[in-house]
Amino acid sequence: MEYFLQEKYKEDKNFKRYLDDNSSFIKYLNRNPEYYKEFMRNMKEQYKERTSDKISDAMNTIEIVSSILDTLK
């Protein structure tokens, strides 16, 4: 595995957890380090770390706060 992937594995807990859970990616990353982008896309999708997921979570939080304020009136 490429050095930067090994470092990422040591540093990023989500990277490590996803790679441990989906060990088939090790084979792909060893053969072609360019597969890293696909790996990261899949990881972010599973752990809901995409920008769209973060925006959705923020909107849900705003809606909850707004509904609580409406009930307090």
ZABA-926112 format. One line per 10 residues: number of its first residue (from 1); their letters; for each residue y, x, z of N, C-alpha, C. Coordinates in nm, 2 decimals. Last residue first. Example, Ala and Ser with C-alpha at 12.3 -4.5 7.8 and 13.67 -1.06 7.14 Angstrom:
2
2	SA	-0.22/1.28/0.71/-0.11/1.37/0.71/0.00/1.29/0.79 ~ -0.57/1.32/0.78/-0.45/1.23/0.78/-0.33/1.32/0.78
END
This chain:
73
73	KLTDLISSVI	2.94/-4.42/2.27/3.07/-4.50/2.26/3.06/-4.63/2.32 ~ 2.69/-4.32/2.27/2.76/-4.30/2.39/2.90/-4.38/2.39 ~ 2.59/-4.37/2.01/2.54/-4.45/2.12/2.61/-4.44/2.25 ~ 2.74/-4.18/1.87/2.76/-4.32/1.84/2.71/-4.41/1.96 ~ 2.63/-3.94/1.98/2.77/-3.97/2.00/2.80/-4.12/1.98 ~ 2.37/-3.96/1.86/2.39/-3.96/2.01/2.53/-3.99/2.05 ~ 2.43/-3.95/1.59/2.38/-4.07/1.65/2.39/-4.08/1.80 ~ 2.53/-3.69/1.58/2.62/-3.80/1.54/2.56/-3.93/1.60 ~ 2.31/-3.54/1.65/2.43/-3.53/1.73/2.52/-3.65/1.71 ~ 2.15/-3.61/1.43/2.10/-3.64/1.56/2.22/-3.64/1.66
63	EITNMADSIK	2.30/-3.50/1.21/2.27/-3.65/1.22/2.23/-3.69/1.36 ~ 2.29/-3.23/1.27/2.42/-3.30/1.27/2.40/-3.45/1.28 ~ 2.02/-3.19/1.24/2.08/-3.16/1.37/2.21/-3.24/1.38 ~ 1.99/-3.23/0.97/1.92/-3.32/1.07/1.98/-3.30/1.20 ~ 2.15/-3.03/0.87/2.19/-3.17/0.84/2.12/-3.26/0.94 ~ 1.99/-2.81/0.95/2.13/-2.82/1.00/2.18/-2.97/0.98 ~ 1.76/-2.85/0.80/1.75/-2.85/0.95/1.89/-2.87/1.01 ~ 1.87/-2.82/0.54/1.81/-2.95/0.58/1.80/-2.96/0.73 ~ 1.94/-2.55/0.55/2.04/-2.65/0.53/1.99/-2.79/0.58 ~ 1.69/-2.44/0.58/1.79/-2.42/0.68/1.90/-2.52/0.67
53	DSTREKYQEK	1.57/-2.51/0.34/1.51/-2.56/0.46/1.61/-2.55/0.58 ~ 1.73/-2.38/0.15/1.73/-2.52/0.15/1.67/-2.58/0.28 ~ 1.66/-2.11/0.22/1.80/-2.16/0.24/1.80/-2.31/0.24 ~ 1.35/-2.08/0.39/1.43/-2.08/0.27/1.57/-2.14/0.30 ~ 1.17/-2.08/0.59/1.28/-1.99/0.60/1.37/-1.99/0.48 ~ 0.92/-2.21/0.64/1.04/-2.28/0.63/1.17/-2.20/0.66 ~ 0.68/-2.08/0.63/0.75/-2.07/0.76/0.89/-2.14/0.75 ~ 0.62/-2.13/0.35/0.53/-2.17/0.46/0.60/-2.18/0.60 ~ 0.83/-2.01/0.22/0.80/-2.15/0.20/0.71/-2.21/0.31 ~ 0.82/-1.75/0.30/0.93/-1.83/0.34/0.91/-1.97/0.32
43	MNRMFEKYYE	0.57/-1.68/0.17/0.59/-1.67/0.32/0.70/-1.76/0.36 ~ 0.63/-1.72/-0.10/0.52/-1.80/-0.03/0.54/-1.80/0.12 ~ 0.82/-1.52/-0.13/0.85/-1.66/-0.16/0.75/-1.76/-0.09 ~ 0.68/-1.29/-0.06/0.79/-1.33/0.02/0.83/-1.48/0.00 ~ 0.50/-1.29/-0.28/0.45/-1.29/-0.14/0.56/-1.35/-0.05 ~ 0.67/-1.25/-0.49/0.59/-1.37/-0.49/0.54/-1.40/-0.34 ~ 0.77/-1.00/-0.43/0.86/-1.11/-0.44/0.79/-1.25/-0.43 ~ 0.54/-0.84/-0.44/0.61/-0.86/-0.31/0.70/-0.98/-0.32 ~ 0.44/-0.77/-0.67/0.40/-0.90/-0.63/0.46/-0.93/-0.49 ~ 0.50/-0.51/-0.71/0.60/-0.61/-0.76/0.56/-0.75/-0.72
33	PNRNLYKIFS	0.28/-0.36/-0.64/0.39/-0.39/-0.54/0.49/-0.48/-0.59 ~ -0.03/-0.42/-0.72/0.10/-0.43/-0.78/0.20/-0.46/-0.68 ~ -0.24/-0.35/-0.55/-0.26/-0.33/-0.69/-0.12/-0.33/-0.76 ~ -0.15/-0.42/-0.29/-0.20/-0.28/-0.32/-0.21/-0.26/-0.47 ~ -0.09/-0.69/-0.33/0.02/-0.59/-0.30/-0.03/-0.45/-0.32 ~ -0.35/-0.79/-0.37/-0.25/-0.80/-0.47/-0.13/-0.71/-0.45 ~ -0.47/-0.73/-0.12/-0.53/-0.68/-0.25/-0.42/-0.68/-0.36 ~ -0.32/-0.88/0.05/-0.32/-0.73/0.06/-0.37/-0.67/-0.07 ~ -0.36/-1.14/0.01/-0.24/-1.08/-0.05/-0.24/-0.93/-0.04 ~ -0.58/-1.21/0.16/-0.60/-1.19/0.01/-0.48/-1.12/-0.05
23	SNDDLYRKFN	-0.50/-1.27/0.41/-0.54/-1.13/0.38/-0.56/-1.11/0.23 ~ -0.33/-1.46/0.56/-0.36/-1.46/0.42/-0.39/-1.32/0.37 ~ -0.29/-1.38/0.82/-0.35/-1.51/0.80/-0.40/-1.52/0.65 ~ -0.16/-1.13/0.79/-0.29/-1.14/0.87/-0.36/-1.27/0.84 ~ 0.06/-1.21/0.65/-0.04/-1.12/0.58/-0.17/-1.12/0.66 ~ 0.19/-1.36/0.84/0.15/-1.42/0.71/0.04/-1.34/0.64 ~ 0.23/-1.17/1.04/0.16/-1.29/1.07/0.10/-1.35/0.94 ~ 0.40/-0.98/0.90/0.27/-0.94/0.96/0.18/-1.06/0.98 ~ 0.62/-1.14/0.84/0.55/-1.07/0.74/0.41/-1.04/0.79 ~ 0.70/-1.22/1.10/0.65/-1.32/1.01/0.57/-1.26/0.89
13	KDEKYKEQLF	0.78/-0.97/1.20/0.67/-1.04/1.27/0.61/-1.15/1.17 ~ 0.86/-0.67/1.06/0.88/-0.81/1.04/0.76/-0.89/1.10 ~ 0.77/-0.40/1.10/0.90/-0.45/1.15/0.91/-0.60/1.16 ~ 0.53/-0.35/0.97/0.55/-0.31/1.11/0.67/-0.37/1.18 ~ 0.57/-0.44/0.72/0.46/-0.50/0.80/0.48/-0.47/0.95 ~ 0.77/-0.27/0.63/0.80/-0.41/0.65/0.70/-0.48/0.73 ~ 0.62/-0.04/0.61/0.73/-0.05/0.71/0.77/-0.19/0.74 ~ 0.45/-0.11/0.41/0.39/-0.07/0.54/0.50/-0.08/0.65 ~ 0.63/-0.14/0.20/0.55/-0.25/0.25/0.49/-0.23/0.39 ~ 0.72/0.12/0.17/0.82/0.02/0.22/0.75/-0.11/0.26
3	YEM	0.48/0.25/0.08/0.54/0.28/0.21/0.64/0.17/0.26 ~ 0.23/0.04/-0.07/0.35/0.12/-0.08/0.41/0.14/0.06 ~ -0.12/0.08/0.00/0.00/0.00/0.00/0.12/0.09/0.00
END
